[in-house]
Amino acid sequence: MLIPHPLLGPRDAQEFTYLGDARLIDRPDPSAPDAEAAFCDYVFLRDNPAGVHRELWFHEQGDRSWLVVTRDTVTHEVLG
C-alpha cells in the first residue's frame, strides 16, 4: 500500500506506524462536567468501520511527520 506524502510523494506503508482513528486528535475537555465518562469513551470505545475512514499515520522511517490519511478499510485503497 502506498501512502501519498505531501512533501516526499508516494511512500510505502511499511515506513509508517498506524495510530488509529483521526478523531483521536480531538481529546475531551478535562474540565467538563462529564469529563470522566468522556475520557472513558475516548480511550476504550473505538469504531471499527468498514469503508472510508480517516486515520492517523506516523512517518517513523522518514521525516517523522504525522499524516491524516483517508483510506477505504475494505479495499485498502488510499483516497488522500
Backbone torsions as a table, in degrees:
resi	resn	phi	psi	omega
1	MET	NA	131.7	177.4
2	LEU	-101.7	134.7	178.0
3	ILE	-108.8	125.6	-178.8
4	PRO	-76.1	107.1	178.7
5	HIS	-86.2	132.4	-175.5
6	PRO	-66.1	-24.1	-179.5
7	LEU	-105.8	-33.2	-172.6
8	LEU	-105.7	-3.4	-179.1
9	GLY	83.1	-167.5	-178.1
10	PRO	-62.8	129.2	-179.5
11	ARG	-126.4	147.3	178.2
12	ASP	-67.2	141.0	-178.2
13	ALA	-62.0	-21.6	179.2
14	GLN	-66.7	-16.4	176.9
15	GLU	-79.3	-10.7	-172.5
16	PHE	-111.8	158.1	170.7
17	THR	-116.1	130.2	-179.0
18	TYR	-83.1	129.7	177.1
19	LEU	-97.7	-47.8	-179.1
20	GLY	148.2	-155.9	-178.4
21	ASP	-59.0	134.8	179.8
22	ALA	-66.0	-15.7	176.8
23	ARG	-69.1	-10.8	177.8
24	LEU	-64.0	-17.8	177.6
25	ILE	-63.9	-34.4	-176.8
26	ASP	-91.3	89.6	179.3
27	ARG	-78.2	151.0	176.6
28	PRO	-65.4	155.7	178.2
29	ASP	-75.8	117.6	-177.7
30	PRO	-68.1	-16.9	179.9
31	SER	-94.8	0.7	179.4
32	ALA	-70.9	152.5	-179.5
33	PRO	-60.5	-32.2	-178.9
34	ASP	-102.9	31.3	-173.8
35	ALA	-60.1	-40.6	-177.4
36	GLU	-63.4	-46.3	178.9
37	ALA	-66.6	-38.9	-180.0
38	ALA	-64.5	-41.4	178.4
39	PHE	-70.1	-34.2	176.0
40	CYS	-61.0	-46.5	177.4
41	ASP	-63.2	-42.3	-178.1
42	TYR	-61.8	-41.1	-175.1
43	VAL	-83.3	-42.5	-168.5
44	PHE	-105.3	-24.1	-175.3
45	LEU	-104.2	104.4	-179.1
46	ARG	-119.0	145.0	174.4
47	ASP	-77.0	151.5	173.9
48	ASN	-125.5	76.3	-171.6
49	PRO	-74.8	149.8	170.6
50	ALA	-112.5	108.5	-178.0
51	GLY	132.9	-153.7	-176.1
52	VAL	-70.4	132.4	-173.4
53	HIS	-149.7	140.6	175.5
54	ARG	-93.5	129.1	-174.2
55	GLU	-130.6	154.9	174.2
56	LEU	-97.8	129.0	177.2
57	TRP	-128.3	136.4	179.2
58	PHE	-105.8	125.4	-178.7
59	HIS	-82.2	75.0	-173.6
60	GLU	-65.2	-40.3	-177.1
61	GLN	-99.5	29.5	-179.4
62	GLY	-142.7	-123.1	-176.0
63	ASP	-88.7	7.6	175.5
64	ARG	60.8	34.4	177.6
65	SER	-95.7	160.1	174.9
66	TRP	-101.3	135.0	178.4
67	LEU	-124.0	142.6	168.5
68	VAL	-98.2	116.5	-175.0
69	VAL	-114.0	131.4	173.8
70	THR	-94.7	121.6	-173.1
71	ARG	-138.5	143.7	172.9
72	ASP	-85.4	115.2	-175.4
73	THR	-73.6	-12.3	178.3
74	VAL	-85.0	-47.6	-176.4
75	THR	-99.3	-10.8	-175.6
76	HIS	65.5	16.4	176.7
77	GLU	-73.5	129.3	177.0
78	VAL	-88.7	123.4	-175.8
79	LEU	-99.1	-15.8	178.8
80	GLY	162.4	NA	NA
